[in-house]
Amino acid sequence: MAAITAKMVADLRAQTGCGMMECKKALTASNGDFDEAVKVLREKGLAVAAKKATRIASEGVVDIMVSEDGKSAAMIEVNAETDFVAKNEKFQDFVRGLLKVIIEKRPADLDALKALPYPDSDFDVEGKLKDMIFTIGENMNIRRFLIVDGVVSTYIHGKGTTGVIIKFEADDVCVANPGFAEFAKNIALQVAAMPVLYLDKESVPAADLEAEKQIQLTLMKNDPKNANKPDSILEKMIIGKMNKFYEKTCLAEQSYVKDDNLSVAQYVAATAKEFGGSIKLAGFSIYERGEGLEKKEDNFADEIASLMKN
């Protein structure tokens, strides 16, 4: 049996990020063979990842990376079990590595991403994910990502709770203006601050529009004040209701958060005129961390009871 030295354990820990005892056990199991010990830890990591896969992971981070040429932006959501891990530098580096892969390799979907090599490692992305689960000790999940090409602006709120990418159609005169970056950031802030569902009136699906009209018509008919009003009058009243709907849900129609005398569309038009060119809103994407995911609920009574048994 080869002697396992403290330096061997320290070196293995430095490469894998695993705990000292786990590293010592792996070296012992591999009779001091460093590469074999790394393999043991990886294999164990796969087993640990499988055991943790059923645990709720709705915390984590939303992050964004812009390509070096500024012509593309990638956004990703990676989940973990606790906010504590989301603040872990190793976890954050892992997420930035994923964004680098996405920007450079442009995978079509999550499966394609997981099959790609992870930077500066012997792992593919899926293997690196499982290694992170083993190293940090929490379930993690790469939930979703997207790539936006063109003239973009980005914003991350709350250290990764919300991510926004705005796409513009803008000519070179406007993009080159020193004030364009601040203008574009203001639009990204708008989307982060307000409940935006659609880009503009034309973007609202016909089915959503009809559903909203029926809701408003039902509400009006149920109002005693409208009991004797004919449908023709109610139809005219719906127009006003729908304008309010647009103002609440459509980015272009919303009041601009920094000047409520302007709509966002008016702010865009005024900026384009000031810059002497053309700017149009072309699209937006927003990720809210943990949106739609099951949340972990701590049952303190059960936790205390469990502790009392030990």
C-alpha positions in Angstrom: 0.0 0.0 0.0 1.5 3.4 -1.1 1.9 6.0 1.6 -0.7 8.8 1.3 1.0 12.1 2.2 -0.5 15.4 3.1 0.8 16.9 0.0 -0.9 14.3 -2.2 -4.2 15.0 -0.5 -3.7 18.8 -0.8 -2.8 18.5 -4.5 -5.9 16.3 -5.2 -8.1 18.8 -3.3 -6.6 21.7 -5.3 -7.5 20.0 -8.6 -10.9 18.7 -7.7 -12.2 21.0 -5.0 -13.4 18.0 -2.9 -13.0 17.7 0.8 -9.8 16.6 2.5 -11.3 13.3 3.8 -12.9 12.5 0.4 -9.5 13.1 -1.3 -7.7 10.9 1.2 -10.3 8.1 0.7 -9.9 8.3 -3.0 -6.1 8.2 -2.9 -6.3 5.2 -0.5 -8.8 3.4 -2.8 -6.5 4.0 -5.8 -3.3 3.0 -4.0 -1.9 6.5 -4.3 -2.4 6.8 -8.1 -3.4 10.5 -8.6 -5.2 10.1 -11.9 -7.1 7.1 -10.6 -8.1 9.0 -7.5 -9.5 11.8 -9.7 -11.5 9.2 -11.6 -12.7 7.7 -8.3 -13.9 11.2 -7.2 -15.6 11.8 -10.5 -17.4 8.4 -10.4 -18.5 9.1 -6.8 -19.6 12.5 -8.0 -21.9 10.9 -10.5 -23.4 8.8 -7.7 -23.8 11.8 -5.4 -25.4 13.8 -8.2 -28.0 11.1 -8.8 -28.9 10.9 -5.1 -29.4 14.7 -4.9 -31.3 15.0 -8.2 -34.7 14.8 -6.4 -33.9 17.7 -4.1 -35.6 21.0 -4.8 -33.3 23.5 -6.6 -35.1 26.8 -7.1 -32.4 29.3 -6.0 -29.3 30.0 -8.0 -28.6 32.8 -10.5 -29.5 34.4 -13.8 -26.4 35.7 -15.6 -25.6 37.3 -19.0 -22.5 37.5 -21.1 -22.0 39.7 -24.2 -19.7 38.5 -26.9 -16.4 40.3 -27.4 -17.6 42.0 -30.6 -20.8 43.2 -28.8 -23.0 41.6 -31.5 -24.5 38.8 -29.3 -25.6 38.2 -25.8 -26.3 35.0 -24.0 -28.5 34.6 -20.9 -28.7 31.5 -18.6 -30.5 30.4 -15.5 -28.7 27.9 -13.3 -30.4 26.7 -10.1 -29.1 25.5 -6.8 -30.8 24.6 -3.5 -29.8 27.6 -1.5 -29.1 31.3 -2.0 -25.8 30.7 0.0 -24.5 28.5 -2.8 -25.6 31.0 -5.5 -23.2 33.5 -3.8 -20.4 31.0 -3.9 -17.5 32.1 -6.1 -17.0 28.6 -7.4 -20.6 28.4 -8.5 -20.5 31.8 -10.1 -17.3 30.8 -12.0 -19.1 27.7 -13.2 -22.0 29.8 -14.6 -19.6 32.2 -16.3 -17.9 29.2 -17.9 -21.3 28.0 -19.2 -21.9 31.4 -20.8 -18.5 31.3 -22.4 -19.4 27.9 -24.0 -22.8 29.2 -25.2 -21.3 32.3 -26.8 -18.5 30.4 -28.5 -20.2 27.2 -29.5 -23.9 28.4 -29.8 -25.6 25.1 -28.9 -29.1 24.5 -30.1 -30.6 23.3 -26.8 -29.7 22.1 -23.3 -28.8 18.6 -24.5 -26.4 20.0 -27.0 -24.9 22.3 -24.4 -24.4 19.5 -21.9 -22.5 17.5 -24.5 -19.9 20.3 -25.2 -16.5 20.4 -23.5 -16.4 22.6 -20.4 -13.5 25.2 -20.6 -10.1 24.4 -19.0 -11.2 20.9 -17.7 -11.4 17.3 -18.7 -15.2 17.4 -18.4 -18.0 18.0 -20.8 -20.7 20.4 -19.4 -22.8 17.6 -18.0 -19.8 16.0 -16.2 -18.8 19.4 -14.9 -22.3 19.9 -13.5 -22.2 16.6 -11.7 -18.7 17.4 -10.4 -20.0 20.7 -9.0 -22.9 18.9 -7.3 -20.4 16.5 -5.6 -17.9 19.3 -4.7 -20.4 21.8 -3.3 -22.9 19.3 -2.0 -26.2 20.6 -3.4 -28.4 19.7 -6.2 -27.9 22.0 -9.2 -29.7 22.3 -12.6 -28.9 24.1 -15.8 -32.5 25.2 -16.4 -32.5 27.3 -19.6 -30.5 29.6 -21.8 -30.9 31.8 -24.9 -28.8 33.7 -27.4 -29.8 37.1 -28.9 -27.9 38.5 -31.9 -27.9 42.1 -33.1 -27.8 45.5 -31.3 -28.4 44.5 -27.7 -28.5 45.9 -24.2 -28.5 43.8 -21.0 -29.3 44.2 -17.3 -28.9 42.0 -14.3 -30.9 42.9 -11.2 -30.4 41.8 -7.6 -27.1 40.0 -8.2 -28.8 37.5 -10.4 -32.5 37.4 -9.5 -33.6 38.9 -12.8 -31.9 39.1 -16.2 -33.0 41.2 -19.2 -31.8 41.4 -22.8 -33.3 44.1 -25.1 -32.8 43.9 -28.9 -32.9 47.1 -31.1 -33.0 47.9 -34.8 -30.8 50.9 -34.9 -28.6 52.5 -37.6 -24.9 53.2 -37.1 -25.4 56.9 -36.4 -27.5 56.1 -33.3 -25.4 53.1 -32.1 -22.2 55.2 -32.3 -23.7 58.1 -30.3 -22.1 58.3 -26.8 -25.6 58.4 -25.3 -26.9 55.2 -26.9 -25.6 52.9 -24.2 -27.4 54.8 -21.5 -30.6 55.0 -23.5 -30.5 51.2 -24.2 -29.8 50.5 -20.5 -32.9 52.6 -19.6 -35.1 50.3 -21.7 -33.6 47.2 -20.1 -34.3 48.8 -16.7 -37.9 49.4 -17.8 -38.4 45.7 -18.5 -36.9 44.7 -15.2 -39.0 47.1 -13.3 -42.4 46.7 -14.9 -44.6 43.6 -15.8 -44.0 43.4 -19.5 -45.8 40.7 -21.5 -45.6 42.0 -25.1 -43.3 44.2 -27.2 -46.1 46.4 -28.6 -49.8 46.2 -29.6 -49.0 44.3 -32.8 -47.3 41.6 -30.8 -50.3 40.7 -28.7 -51.6 37.3 -29.9 -55.2 37.4 -31.2 -56.2 34.8 -28.7 -54.9 36.8 -25.8 -56.6 39.9 -27.2 -60.0 38.2 -27.5 -59.7 36.7 -24.0 -59.0 40.1 -22.5 -62.0 41.6 -24.4 -64.3 38.9 -23.1 -63.1 39.4 -19.5 -63.7 43.2 -19.8 -67.2 42.6 -21.4 -68.2 40.2 -18.6 -67.1 42.6 -15.9 -69.0 45.4 -17.5 -72.2 43.4 -17.9 -72.0 42.3 -14.2 -71.8 45.9 -13.1 -75.3 47.2 -12.2 -74.5 50.6 -13.6 -74.3 49.0 -17.1 -77.5 46.9 -16.8 -79.5 48.9 -19.3 -76.7 49.8 -21.7 -76.8 48.2 -25.2 -73.9 46.0 -26.4 -73.0 48.7 -28.9 -72.2 51.1 -26.0 -70.4 48.4 -24.1 -68.2 47.7 -27.2 -67.1 51.3 -27.3 -66.3 51.2 -23.6 -64.1 48.1 -24.2 -61.9 50.3 -26.4 -60.9 52.4 -23.4 -60.4 49.2 -21.3 -58.1 47.7 -24.0 -56.0 50.8 -24.2 -55.4 50.4 -20.4 -54.5 46.8 -21.1 -51.9 47.8 -23.7 -50.5 50.4 -21.3 -50.0 47.8 -18.6 -48.6 44.9 -20.7 -46.9 46.3 -23.8 -43.4 47.7 -23.5 -43.9 50.3 -26.2 -47.2 51.6 -24.6 -46.0 51.7 -21.0 -45.2 54.9 -19.2 -41.5 55.4 -19.3 -40.3 54.8 -15.7 -37.9 57.8 -15.7 -40.5 60.3 -17.1 -44.1 59.3 -16.9 -45.1 62.1 -19.3 -43.7 59.9 -22.0 -44.5 56.4 -23.2 -41.6 54.1 -23.9 -42.3 54.4 -27.7 -42.2 58.2 -27.4 -38.9 58.0 -25.5 -37.4 55.8 -28.2 -38.7 58.2 -30.9 -37.4 61.3 -29.1 -33.9 59.6 -28.6 -33.7 58.6 -32.3 -34.5 62.2 -33.3 -31.9 63.6 -30.9 -29.3 61.2 -32.3 -30.3 62.0 -35.9 -31.1 58.4 -36.9 -33.5 55.5 -36.5 -34.1 53.3 -33.5 -36.8 50.6 -33.1 -37.6 48.1 -30.3 -37.0 44.7 -31.9 -37.6 42.4 -28.9 -37.0 41.6 -25.3 -36.2 38.6 -23.1 -36.5 38.3 -19.4 -35.6 35.5 -16.9 -36.8 35.6 -13.3 -34.8 33.2 -11.2 -36.9 30.3 -10.0 -40.0 31.5 -11.9 -42.5 28.6 -12.0 -40.4 26.3 -10.0 -41.4 24.5 -6.8 -40.0 26.3 -3.8 -38.4 24.6 -0.8 -40.4 25.1 2.4 -38.7 24.5 5.6 -40.7 22.7 8.3 -39.1 23.8 11.5 -41.2 21.6 13.7 -40.1 18.5 11.8 -36.5 19.7 11.8 -36.5 20.2 15.6 -38.2 16.8 16.1 -35.5 15.2 14.0 -32.7 16.9 16.0 -34.3 15.7 19.3 -34.0 12.0 18.1 -30.3 12.3 17.5 
